[in-house]
């Protein structure tokens, strides 16, 4: 048994336009209306493709009746299948989100930044994640690429990407990106010790950083670490 040749893109467009026209107007379109809608200047070419659609069982034609087109159950089934496929694709896309990769953050000794923001990547840079991977709502999340090895015992290595939730306060033990008043940035565990804040590395060879609370601005809390294996 021979497999039926699939519809050409032009034939699919004709069917799609015809269905939409009939839904909107309650009657089939004319040959010229079909041609104009799908970009075919020749009525004979439109007729040829309508003939192919009739041969394949997608429509019936009555040559003695003006606008004598009728879509068949097979065409209805095709439209339903296309709609279901579109829904599956849309749902798959909806399961993923893009999180902007906005710069670097140093996991080591703080470095001078020259301003209160991270270095800027191209606006097209983004990290794509499944929503199922996130325990928090994705609103406002941003990503930073880690430079340095002060957080290696927290499984954060040089070149890894951290996903952060923007916030300006932190609980003791949170891993946060912070900006210090002397225009430096760093990634550390946060501990508020009353008269001072301790920014604790997760590397036994490095010392903690102690600063006055008013000199620290938390910019985000780490939710997830994406390991870079390349």
C-alpha positions in Angstrom: 0.0 0.0 0.0 1.5 3.4 -1.0 1.8 6.0 1.6 -0.1 9.2 0.8 2.1 12.1 -0.2 1.9 14.8 2.5 0.3 18.1 1.7 2.6 20.8 0.3 2.9 24.0 2.3 0.8 25.8 -0.3 -2.0 23.2 0.0 -1.8 23.5 3.8 -2.2 27.3 3.5 -5.2 26.9 1.2 -6.9 24.6 3.6 -6.1 26.9 6.6 -7.3 30.0 4.8 -10.5 28.2 3.5 -11.4 27.1 7.0 -10.8 30.5 8.6 -12.8 32.2 5.8 -15.7 29.8 6.3 -15.7 30.3 10.0 -15.7 34.1 9.6 -18.1 34.4 6.7 -20.3 31.3 6.8 -19.5 30.5 3.1 -16.5 29.4 1.1 -14.0 31.8 -0.5 -13.7 32.4 -4.2 -10.8 31.1 -6.3 -9.4 34.7 -6.5 -9.8 35.2 -2.8 -7.9 32.1 -2.1 -5.1 33.0 -4.5 -4.8 36.5 -3.0 -4.7 35.1 0.5 -2.0 32.5 -0.1 0.1 34.5 -2.6 -0.9 32.7 -5.9 -1.5 35.1 -8.8 -2.7 32.4 -11.2 -6.3 31.1 -10.8 -5.2 27.9 -12.7 -2.6 27.2 -10.0 -5.2 27.6 -7.3 -7.5 25.3 -9.2 -4.7 22.7 -9.6 -4.1 22.7 -5.8 -7.8 22.5 -5.1 -7.9 19.5 -7.4 -5.1 17.8 -5.5 -6.9 18.5 -2.2 -10.0 17.0 -3.6 -8.1 13.9 -4.8 -6.7 13.5 -1.3 -10.1 13.8 0.3 -9.7 17.1 2.1 -12.5 18.9 0.3 -15.4 18.4 -2.1 -16.0 20.7 -5.1 -19.2 21.4 -7.1 -18.1 23.0 -10.4 -21.7 24.1 -11.1 -22.0 26.2 -7.9 -20.3 29.5 -7.2 -18.0 29.1 -4.2 -18.7 25.4 -4.4 -16.2 24.2 -1.8 -16.8 22.0 1.2 -14.3 20.8 3.7 -14.5 17.1 4.5 -14.2 15.2 7.8 -10.6 14.4 6.8 -9.8 18.2 6.7 -11.5 18.5 10.1 -9.2 15.8 11.5 -6.1 17.4 10.0 -7.1 20.8 11.6 -7.6 19.1 15.0 -4.2 17.3 14.7 -2.5 20.6 13.8 -4.1 22.3 16.8 -3.1 19.5 19.1 0.5 19.7 17.8 0.6 23.4 18.3 -0.7 23.0 21.9 2.0 20.4 22.6 4.7 22.7 21.3 3.3 25.7 23.2 3.1 23.7 26.4 6.7 22.5 25.9 7.9 26.1 25.4 5.9 27.3 28.4 7.8 24.8 30.6 11.0 26.6 30.0 12.0 30.1 31.0 15.0 32.3 30.0 16.9 33.9 32.8 19.2 36.9 31.8 22.9 36.3 32.3 23.8 39.8 33.5 27.5 39.6 34.4 30.3 38.1 36.5 30.5 37.8 40.2 33.8 37.1 42.0 33.9 34.2 44.4 37.3 35.2 45.9 38.7 38.5 47.1 36.3 41.3 46.2 37.3 43.2 43.1 36.8 46.8 42.2 33.8 47.3 39.9 33.8 51.1 39.4 30.0 51.2 39.9 27.2 49.5 41.8 26.2 47.0 39.1 27.7 43.9 37.6 29.5 43.9 34.3 27.0 43.7 31.5 26.7 40.9 29.0 25.0 41.1 25.6 21.3 41.4 26.1 20.8 38.2 24.1 22.7 36.2 26.7 20.3 34.1 28.7 20.2 30.8 30.6 17.3 28.5 29.7 15.8 26.4 32.5 12.9 24.1 33.0 10.3 25.7 35.4 10.3 22.3 37.3 13.9 23.0 38.4 12.9 26.1 40.3 11.5 26.1 43.8 10.6 29.8 43.5 8.6 31.9 41.1 10.8 32.9 38.2 9.9 36.6 38.3 13.0 38.8 38.3 15.5 36.0 38.5 19.0 36.7 37.1 22.1 34.7 36.5 25.8 35.5 37.2 28.9 33.7 36.0 31.3 32.9 38.9 34.9 33.9 38.8 37.2 32.6 41.5 37.2 29.6 43.9 36.3 30.9 47.3 33.1 28.9 47.3 34.4 25.5 46.2 33.3 23.7 49.4 29.7 24.9 48.5 30.1 23.2 45.1 30.5 26.5 43.3 33.5 26.5 41.0 35.2 29.0 38.7 33.1 29.3 35.6 29.9 28.0 37.1 26.6 30.0 36.7 24.5 30.9 39.7 20.8 31.7 39.5 19.8 34.3 42.0 16.6 35.8 43.4 16.8 39.6 43.7 16.5 40.6 47.3 18.1 43.2 49.6 18.0 41.2 52.9 19.6 37.9 53.8 19.4 35.3 56.6 22.5 34.0 58.3 24.0 31.3 56.1 22.5 32.4 52.8 24.8 32.5 49.8 24.4 35.9 48.4 25.8 38.3 45.9 26.7 41.5 47.7 28.0 45.0 46.7 30.2 46.8 49.2 30.3 50.5 49.6 33.9 50.7 48.3 32.6 49.6 44.9 33.5 45.9 45.1 31.4 42.8 44.6 31.6 39.3 45.9 29.8 36.0 46.4 29.8 34.7 50.0 27.8 33.2 52.8 26.2 36.0 54.8 26.2 36.3 58.6 24.9 39.3 60.5 26.9 39.5 63.8 25.3 42.7 65.1 28.0 45.2 64.9 29.5 43.7 61.8 28.7 41.5 58.9 30.8 38.4 58.2 31.1 37.4 54.5 32.3 33.8 54.8 34.0 31.9 52.0 33.5 28.2 51.6 37.2 27.6 51.2 39.4 26.7 54.2 42.4 28.5 52.7 40.6 31.9 52.7 39.7 34.2 55.5 36.3 35.8 56.1 35.6 39.4 55.2 34.3 41.6 58.0 32.4 44.9 57.2 30.1 47.3 58.8 26.4 46.5 58.1 25.8 49.9 56.5 28.6 49.1 54.0 26.9 46.0 52.6 24.1 45.8 50.1 22.7 42.4 49.3 21.7 42.1 45.7 20.5 38.5 45.4 20.3 35.1 47.0 21.6 32.1 45.2 18.9 29.5 44.4 20.8 27.2 42.1 24.2 26.5 40.8 24.7 25.3 37.2 27.8 23.3 36.8 30.0 24.2 33.8 31.7 21.0 32.6 33.2 22.2 29.4 
